Amino acid sequence: MNKNNKPLTLKKVAEVLNCSTATISNAFNRPDQLSASLRERILSECKRIGYHGPNITARTLRKGESGVIGVLLSDALSYHFTDPVANQFLQGISEVLEKNNKQLLLLSSSSNNTNTSGIEALPDGFIIYGSQERNPLFERVIQQGKPCITVDIDIEGYPSINIDNYQAAYDIASHVFLSEPLQPAILGLKLISSDRVCRITQAELLQESHSISRRRLNGYLAAAKNNDLDISPNRIWHIPENNYQLAYQAAHEALTSLPMPDAVICMSDTIAIAAMAVARELNLDVPNIIKIVGFDDIPEASRVTPPLTTVCQRSREKGKVAAVQLLAGNTEQNTILPSELVIRLSS
């Protein structure tokens, strides 16, 4: 048992156990290099004296690699465990890392976290997911000079993985406009820098290069123009997070506004599902009185009543491709993955 407060070093443990540092290191990290009995004896003795294995940070400094891939998230960590799109994305990454014996480190955005913990020095490379406008960790990650791949955001000098958000939005809006709605409304997601549900003004909109939502909005508006429709800013709502309660608030405002929308184009399936719930409460038949469409094709989209028309953007595939390319060192090209318009009964 280690009775002092100083951490045991690999060298000190080797002296105590009267064996080489390589033998102890292999017992923890390369069990195939030792006999089962020797490894069991080493691990048992290490446990007895309070040694839990080589320090991963020290090993990283020595070898130049940790076997860890970092994912820099655009929002708080808790959000990514509840958001179905982020959930699918992280699942795709995890599948690839597990097959390649790599570990995953999630680094979340937090406006309160301005201290430098140094955790960003550990990963061998990073997948940067979504806008980093409010993330204090972003600059520290970039300063590491390690391989990075961006997803759902474009950062100059780094490869990206996206779908064609403009075209996908144009396609689903064009589908809606085939039925010639007179009063369409748009429930947008992260269109402006605001934490409240509100209607937008043109001047507030985020730049297209920093916002996939802006690209989707441009696609919707282009389809409207092509169908001789003009959707003014006061018919477009901003929702700060892909959150059901916030979406419900925006949908209720939209569906009780005058003139009442006869089509609602939503930038996520979560928003669309909330809009369908509001429509039911207001006795507005979907799709006969009001058409509602989403974006993402999360599993719930096919299970709601009526099933939701949406865009399948293959979030799980995005995660897999990002991880495969990063591990392969393929960090020079931009990748556009295919999306698919999925027409169901809500439109």
C-alpha positions in Angstrom: 0.0 0.0 0.0 1.3 3.4 -0.9 1.3 5.3 2.4 2.5 8.7 1.2 0.7 11.2 -1.0 3.1 11.2 -3.8 2.0 9.2 -6.9 4.0 6.2 -7.6 6.1 6.3 -10.8 6.7 3.5 -13.2 10.3 3.5 -12.3 9.7 3.3 -8.6 7.2 0.5 -9.0 9.8 -1.4 -11.0 12.3 -1.1 -8.2 9.7 -2.3 -5.6 8.7 -5.3 -7.7 12.3 -6.0 -8.9 11.4 -6.1 -12.6 11.8 -3.9 -15.6 9.6 -0.9 -16.4 8.8 -2.5 -19.7 7.3 -5.6 -18.0 5.0 -3.4 -15.8 4.0 -1.3 -18.8 3.2 -4.4 -20.8 1.1 -5.8 -18.0 -1.2 -2.8 -18.3 -1.0 -2.0 -22.0 0.3 -5.0 -24.0 -0.9 -8.2 -22.2 0.0 -10.3 -25.2 3.7 -9.7 -24.4 3.5 -11.6 -21.1 2.4 -14.9 -19.8 -1.0 -14.9 -18.1 0.6 -15.9 -14.8 3.2 -13.2 -14.9 0.7 -10.5 -15.8 -1.6 -11.6 -13.1 1.2 -11.5 -10.5 2.3 -8.0 -11.7 -1.2 -6.6 -11.6 -1.9 -8.1 -8.2 1.3 -6.6 -6.7 0.6 -3.2 -8.3 -2.9 -3.2 -6.7 -1.4 -4.1 -3.4 1.0 -1.1 -3.4 -1.6 1.3 -4.8 -0.3 1.7 -8.4 -3.0 1.9 -11.1 -1.0 2.0 -14.2 1.2 4.3 -16.3 0.1 7.9 -16.4 -1.6 8.5 -19.7 -0.4 12.1 -20.0 3.2 11.1 -19.4 2.9 8.3 -22.0 1.4 10.7 -24.5 4.4 13.0 -24.0 6.8 10.1 -24.5 5.2 8.4 -27.4 3.5 11.4 -29.1 0.1 9.7 -29.0 -2.6 8.8 -26.5 -5.0 6.7 -28.4 -7.7 9.2 -27.6 -9.8 11.2 -30.1 -11.5 14.4 -28.9 -14.9 15.6 -30.1 -15.4 19.3 -29.5 -19.1 19.9 -29.1 -21.0 23.0 -29.9 -23.3 23.0 -26.8 -23.3 21.7 -23.3 -22.5 18.1 -22.7 -26.0 17.3 -21.4 -27.6 18.6 -24.5 -25.8 16.1 -26.7 -27.0 13.2 -24.7 -30.6 14.2 -25.2 -30.6 15.6 -28.7 -31.4 12.7 -31.1 -29.3 14.1 -34.0 -26.2 14.6 -31.8 -26.8 11.1 -30.3 -26.7 9.4 -33.7 -23.6 11.4 -34.7 -21.7 10.3 -31.5 -22.9 6.7 -32.0 -21.3 6.7 -35.5 -18.0 8.0 -34.1 -18.0 5.5 -31.2 -18.5 2.5 -33.5 -15.4 3.4 -35.5 -13.3 4.1 -32.4 -14.2 0.9 -30.8 -13.2 -1.1 -33.8 -9.8 0.7 -33.8 -9.2 0.4 -30.1 -9.4 4.1 -29.5 -11.0 6.1 -26.7 -13.4 9.0 -27.0 -13.1 12.3 -25.1 -16.0 14.8 -25.2 -15.2 18.4 -24.8 -18.3 20.6 -24.3 -19.1 24.2 -24.8 -19.6 26.1 -21.6 -19.8 29.9 -21.3 -18.7 29.6 -17.6 -15.6 27.5 -18.2 -12.7 30.0 -18.7 -10.1 28.1 -16.8 -7.4 26.2 -18.6 -7.5 22.5 -17.5 -5.1 21.3 -20.2 -7.4 18.4 -21.1 -7.3 19.5 -24.7 -3.7 18.5 -24.9 -4.5 14.8 -24.5 -6.3 13.7 -27.8 -4.3 12.8 -30.9 -6.9 14.6 -33.1 -10.2 16.3 -33.0 -13.6 16.2 -34.6 -15.2 19.7 -34.3 -19.0 19.4 -34.3 -21.1 22.4 -35.1 -20.6 26.1 -34.6 -17.9 27.1 -32.1 -18.9 30.7 -31.8 -19.5 30.6 -28.0 -17.0 27.9 -27.1 -14.0 29.1 -25.1 -12.2 25.8 -25.7 -12.2 26.2 -29.5 -9.1 28.4 -29.7 -7.2 26.2 -27.3 -8.0 23.1 -29.4 -6.8 24.8 -32.6 -3.6 25.9 -30.9 -2.7 22.3 -30.3 -1.8 22.0 -34.0 -3.3 18.5 -34.1 -5.3 17.0 -37.0 -8.9 18.3 -37.0 -12.0 17.5 -39.1 -15.1 19.7 -38.9 -18.7 18.5 -39.1 -21.7 20.8 -39.8 -19.4 23.8 -39.9 -16.7 25.2 -42.3 -13.4 26.5 -40.8 -10.8 27.8 -43.2 -7.8 25.5 -43.4 -9.6 22.4 -42.1 -11.5 19.7 -43.9 -15.2 19.4 -43.4 -18.0 16.8 -43.6 -21.4 18.1 -44.5 -24.5 17.5 -46.5 -25.7 20.0 -49.0 -27.9 21.8 -46.6 -29.0 24.4 -49.1 -30.1 21.8 -51.7 -31.8 19.6 -49.1 -33.8 22.5 -47.8 -34.7 23.6 -51.3 -35.9 20.2 -52.1 -38.2 19.8 -49.1 -39.6 23.3 -49.4 -40.3 22.7 -53.1 -42.2 19.6 -52.2 -44.3 21.7 -49.7 -44.9 24.4 -52.3 -46.3 21.9 -54.8 -49.6 22.2 -52.9 -49.5 26.0 -53.3 -49.8 27.1 -49.7 -50.7 30.8 -49.3 -49.3 31.4 -45.8 -46.2 29.3 -45.1 -44.1 29.8 -41.9 -40.6 28.7 -41.0 -39.6 27.4 -37.6 -35.8 27.9 -37.7 -33.0 26.7 -35.5 -30.1 28.9 -34.3 -30.6 31.5 -36.9 -29.4 34.4 -34.8 -27.3 35.0 -31.7 -30.2 35.0 -29.2 -31.2 32.7 -26.3 -34.9 33.3 -26.6 -37.6 32.2 -29.0 -38.4 35.1 -31.3 -39.1 36.2 -34.9 -36.0 37.3 -36.9 -34.8 40.4 -38.6 -32.6 40.2 -41.7 -29.8 42.1 -40.1 -29.5 39.6 -37.2 -29.0 36.5 -39.3 -25.8 34.5 -38.8 -23.3 34.2 -41.7 -23.8 31.3 -44.0 -20.2 30.1 -43.6 -20.8 29.7 -39.8 -24.3 28.4 -39.8 -25.9 25.4 -41.5 -29.2 26.7 -40.4 -28.6 29.8 -42.5 -27.9 27.6 -45.5 -31.2 25.8 -44.9 -33.1 29.1 -44.6 -31.6 30.2 -47.9 -32.7 27.0 -49.5 -36.3 27.5 -48.2 -36.4 31.1 -49.4 -35.0 30.2 -52.8 -37.7 27.5 -53.2 -40.4 30.0 -52.1 -39.2 32.6 -54.6 -39.2 30.0 -57.4 -42.8 29.4 -56.6 -43.7 33.1 -56.5 -44.0 33.2 -52.7 -42.5 35.8 -50.4 -41.8 34.7 -46.8 -41.2 37.8 -44.8 -39.0 37.8 -41.6 -42.0 38.1 -39.3 -43.1 34.6 -40.6 -39.8 33.1 -39.6 -39.1 32.0 -36.0 -35.7 31.5 -34.3 -35.4 28.7 -31.8 -32.1 28.8 -29.8 -31.8 25.0 -29.2 -33.2 21.8 -30.7 -35.4 21.5 -27.6 -39.0 20.3 -27.6 -40.2 22.8 -25.1 -38.7 25.8 -26.9 -40.0 24.3 -30.2 -43.5 24.0 -28.7 -43.4 27.7 -27.7 -42.4 28.8 -31.2 -45.0 26.5 -32.8 -47.7 27.8 -30.6 -46.8 31.4 -31.5 -46.8 30.5 -35.2 -50.0 28.5 -35.3 -52.0 31.1 -33.3 -50.6 34.0 -35.4 -52.7 35.8 -38.1 -52.9 34.9 -40.8 -52.6 31.3 -39.6 -50.0 29.3 -41.5 -51.2 26.6 -43.8 -47.7 25.1 -44.0 -44.9 25.0 -41.5 -41.4 24.2 -42.6 -39.2 23.1 -39.6 -35.4 22.9 -39.4 -35.5 19.8 -37.3 -37.7 16.8 -36.7 -37.9 17.7 -33.0 -39.3 21.1 -33.9 -41.8 19.5 -36.4 -43.0 17.0 -33.8 -43.6 19.8 -31.4 -45.5 21.7 -34.1 -47.7 18.6 -34.8 -48.5 18.4 -31.1 -49.6 22.0 -31.1 -51.7 21.4 -34.2 -53.5 18.5 -32.5 -54.3 20.7 -29.5 -55.7 23.4 -31.7 -57.7 20.9 -33.7 -55.8 21.7 -36.9 -55.7 18.6 -39.1 -52.3 17.6 -40.5 -52.0 17.6 -43.5 -55.5 18.7 -44.6 -55.5 22.1 -42.9 -51.8 22.5 -42.3 -48.8 20.7 -43.7 -45.7 20.2 -41.5 -42.3 19.0 -42.5 -39.1 18.5 -40.6 -35.4 17.8 -41.2 -33.1 15.0 -39.9 -35.1 11.8 -40.1 -34.7 10.8 -36.4 -36.4 7.5 -35.5 -39.4 9.3 -34.0 -40.2 10.9 -37.4 -41.6 7.6 -38.8 -43.5 6.8 -35.7 -45.5 10.0 -35.1 -49.1 10.4 -36.4 -49.2 11.2 -39.2 -45.6 10.1 -40.1 -43.4 13.1 -40.8 -42.1 14.2 -44.1 -38.4 15.1 -43.6 -34.8 15.1 -44.9 -32.6 12.1 -44.0 -29.2 13.6 -43.4 -27.6 10.4 -42.0 -26.1 11.8 -38.8 -24.7 8.4 -37.8 -22.9 8.2 -41.1 -21.4 11.6 -40.6 -19.9 10.5 -37.4 -18.5 7.3 -38.9 -17.0 9.1 -41.9 -15.4 11.8 -39.7 -13.8 9.2 -37.4 -12.5 7.0 -40.3 -11.0 10.0 -42.1 -9.3 11.3 -39.0 -7.8 8.0 -38.1 -6.6 7.5 -41.6 -5.0 10.9 -41.7 -7.2 12.0 -44.5 -7.5 15.6 -43.4 -7.2 17.5 -46.7 -10.5 17.1 -48.5 -14.0 18.3 -47.9 -16.7 15.7 -48.1 -20.4 16.2 -49.0 -22.5 13.3 -48.0 -25.8 12.6 -49.8 -29.2 13.4 -48.2 -32.6 12.2 -49.1 -36.1 13.7 -49.2 -38.4 11.3 -47.3 -42.0 12.0 -48.2 -44.6 10.7 -45.6 -48.1 11.7 -44.7 -47.6 15.0 -42.9 -47.3 16.9 -46.2 
